Amino acid sequence: MLDVRGLEQPEPLLRALAVLEELAAGEYLRLLSHRDPVLLYPLLAQQGFAYEGPAVQAKTVEVLIWRRGDAVAEQGVRNRPS
């Protein structure tokens, strides 16, 4: 999980990209932010990532990100408790 709530731009974007570089097979990133990371989405597509979200709850935006084609990570996203 990466919690970037309260950080000013571009720090949330930079931190998310750094974590995604190290994402291993079967893993996904749970990103928590205080705003929708709209600038991140095109970069995810360019770098071969898929994502689910944003889901907004109690002023927190949650986005789940995994490498496109990683069935284990995607299954982890789909089967995680709500």
WOVENNOR-V163312 format. One record per backbone hydrogen bond with DSSP energy under -1.0 kcal/mol. NH is the residue of the N-H (numbers start at 1). CO is the residue of the C=O. Records with the same first field share a line. If there is no record, write none. Layout:
BEGIN
NH = CO ; CO
END
This chain:
BEGIN
2 = 30
4 = 32
7 = 4
11 = 8
14 = 10
15 = 11
16 = 12
17 = 13
18 = 14
19 = 15
20 = 16
21 = 17
23 = 20
27 = 24
29 = 65
31 = 63
32 = 2
33 = 61
38 = 36
40 = 37
44 = 40
45 = 41
46 = 42
47 = 43
48 = 45
49 = 44
50 = 66
52 = 64
55 = 62
57 = 60
60 = 57
61 = 33
62 = 55
63 = 31
64 = 52
65 = 29
66 = 50
68 = 48
70 = 67
71 = 69
74 = 70
75 = 71
76 = 72
77 = 73
78 = 74
79 = 75
END
